[in-house]
Amino acid sequence: VDTLKQGRLVERVVYRQTFVVRSYEVGPDKTATLDTFLNLFQETALNHVLISGLAGNGFGTTHEMIRNNLIWVVTRMQVQVERYPAWYIFHLLHRGNALEIDTWVGASGKNGMRRDWLVRDYKTGSILARATSTWVMMHKDTRRLSKMPDLVRAEISPWFLSRTAFIPEESCSKIEKLDNSNTRYIRSNLTPRHSDLDMNQHVNNVKYLTWMMESLPQNILESHHLVGITLEYRRECSKSDMVESLTHPE
């Protein structure tokens, strides 16, 4: 048990941690945002690596990865939301409870790793959200994707679990490439701030979702909840890049 983070290992390889939603993690409706979910996914993933004894000095990197100058990068994230939890004080007033997150890892092809999350209401056990992600290794200096060394595989494979939290769906259709001529909503001149960078010296994966939501019209944000999303990360973004967010309804 990690007494500081209130997390523990269950079923030997699954990490479980309990959270309450803070005031700075909610939107105008007093419920947690999707950004909050993604941040908590990241937090539990790193804490899982720490409590497993595999953590080196990087962003979830293991000891063997450090020796090979490798870092983790996420290439795909898929999230399904059943219900967004409310702010903690709002919870108390309505007899609500904290949320509990389980996370575990598994193999993904020859050179990747899959990480899943399952979010429950702490009191009732009802499912709030599910997520799955794919991670690959990148060389820290060349910024090129790398094969998984055998020693790294031997290091992490004892923690692999053949289980998925995600309910399979039909594969997503390819998104048409948008430009100024076929896009209804555009948010330009989005520049990464220093605080958007993580320990791998590139824009953190959660920030991309924030940029996507920036170009959504206000009436959609106020009248709809996002219940599912598939994110594919194609290239890393650095502090010197300028980003444009384009949205078109179908």
N, C-alpha and C positions, 0 to 999 in steps of 0.2 A: 504494500500500500504506500502510495506517495501522499504523506500527510499534508504537505504544503499545497498540492494541487487537488487533493481529495480524489485521486484516481487510483485504480487498481487493476491488476490482471485477473480476468475470469476465464475459465476454460483453458487456462495456461497461456494462450497466445492472443486472446482478445483483450483490448484495453477499454476500460469503462470509466467515464468521468461524468460528474454531475455539475450542472451550471444553473444559475438563475440569470434571466435576461435583465441587463442593466438599462438605465434610462438613456444612455448614449448609443444603444444598440437598436433602438426602435424608430419607426417613422411616425408621421402625424396620427396614425390610427392606434398608436400605443402597442403595436405588435412588432416583433423582430423582423428585420429586413432579410432579404436573401443574402446580402453581404455578410450579415451576422452569422448565418449558417456556414458560409464558406470560411469565414475567419475561425469559427469554432472547429470546423473540420481540420483546418491547418493546425490549430492548437493541439487538438487531441492526437493528430498524427505525430507531431514532434514529441509530445509527452510519451507516446507509445514507444518511440525509438529510445527515449531517455530511460524509461523504466525497464526496458529490455536489456539495457547494458551495452547496446550497440552504438550509441551516439559518440561521434568524434567531436570535432570543434566547429562543425558547419551546420547548415540548414537541413537537419535530418540525415546528414552523411554518416556513414559507418567508418570504422577504423581503417578497413581495407580500401574504402573509397578515397580516404584522405591520402593514403600511400600512393594511390594511382592518380591523384589530382582530379577526382571526379566529383560532380555534384548531381543532385536530382533535379529534373524539370518535368512538370506535368504537361502532357500532350492532349489529354482529353478529360473532361469532367461532365458527368451527367447527374442531374438532381431532379428528384420528384418530391413535391411538398404536398402533404395532406392537410396540414394546418400550421399556421404561423403562431408560435407561442407569444403570450402577452408580456408586457413589462412586469417586473417582479412585484412592484407595489400594486399595480392593477390586478395582478394575480391574487395577492393577498385579500384584496377587497372582494374578489369574486371566488374566493376559496380555490384558487388555482395552485399549481405546484411548479417545482423546478423541472428541468429537462435532463435526460440522461442520454449520453452518446456512447455507443459502442463502435470501435474501429478495429479492423484487422487487415492483413495483407495476403496476397496470393500471387501466383505466377501469372505472367502475361506474355506469351510467346517466349522467344529465346533470350531477349535482351530487356524485357520490360517487367514491371511489377504493377499489380493491381491493388488499389486500396479502396475498401468499402467503409461506409458509415451507416449506422442505423440510429435514428433519433426517436426517443420515446418520451411521453409524459411520465415524469418520475413516479407519480402517485398511481395513475391508472394503468400505465404500461401501454397505452394506445400509441400507435405509430404517428409521429409528426412529419418525418421526412426520411428519405433514403437517398444515398448517393454512391456512385462508383467513379473511380478515376484510374487513369493509366499514367505511369511514370517511367521515364527512361533516363539514362545517364548522359551527361555532357562533360566534356573536358573543360576544366575551369579556365584554362588559358586560351585554347584554340576556339572555344565556344562551338565545337562540333560534337554531334552525337557520337556516343561510343558504345562498343559492345560491352556487355557485362562480364568482367573478369571472373574466372572460375573461383577465385578466393572470395570475391564479393558474394557470389551465388551461394557458396558454402556457408558464408556468414549469415545470410538472411533467410535461406530456404527452410531452416528449422521452424521459422515463424509463419510459414505459409499455411493457409487454411483454405480448403476447397469448399467455399461457401460464398454466396453472393447476397447482398442486401437489396439488390435492385430487381425490380420486376421487369423482365425483358419486354421490349416493345419493338415494333417495326423500325428498321433503320431509318434515320432521318434522310429526307431528300436533300440533294445538294442545293445549297443556297446560291441563288443567282448573284453574280458579282454586281455590286451597286456602285454607281458613280453619280456625279451631279445631274446627269440627264435623266436618270430613272429612279431618283430618290425623293421622297416627299419631305423627310425631316433630316436635317443635317446639323451637327454640332461640330464646329471647326475649332482649330487652335487649342486643342487639349494638350497641354504640356505636362509631362511627368514632373512631379515635385520630388524633392529629396526624400520626403517622408513616404513616397510611393515605392521606393526601392527596398528590397529585402537584403538578407545577408549574402545572397548570390550576386549582388550588384546589378540586378535588373528589376524591372517593374514587377511587383508581386502579382500573382495570378488573380487575386480577388479584384484588383483595380480595373481589370479589363471589363468585368461585369458592370462596375460603376460607370465606366465610359459608355457602355451600351445603353444603360438606362438614361443617361443624360440626354439622348436624342429622342426619347419617347415623348409624345405630347402629354401635357399636364392632365388633360381629361382622362386619358388612358391610365395614368399612374393613380389617379384618384378613384377610378371606378372599377379597376381590375386588380387581381392578384396573380402573380406569376406562379403557375403550378408545376411547370416542368421546363427544363432547359438543357441543351447539350452544347457544351463549349469545346471547340477545337482550337488549340494553341499552335499556330503555325511558325511564328518567329518571336524571339524575345525582343523586348522593347527597353531601351536604355534612356537615361536622363536627357540625352541630346536629341531624342526623336520628338516629332510633333505628330499628334494623332487626330484623326477625324472619325467621328461616329455617325454612321448613316443608318437610317431606319425607314423601311417601306412596308406598309400594311398589305396583307394578302387576304 
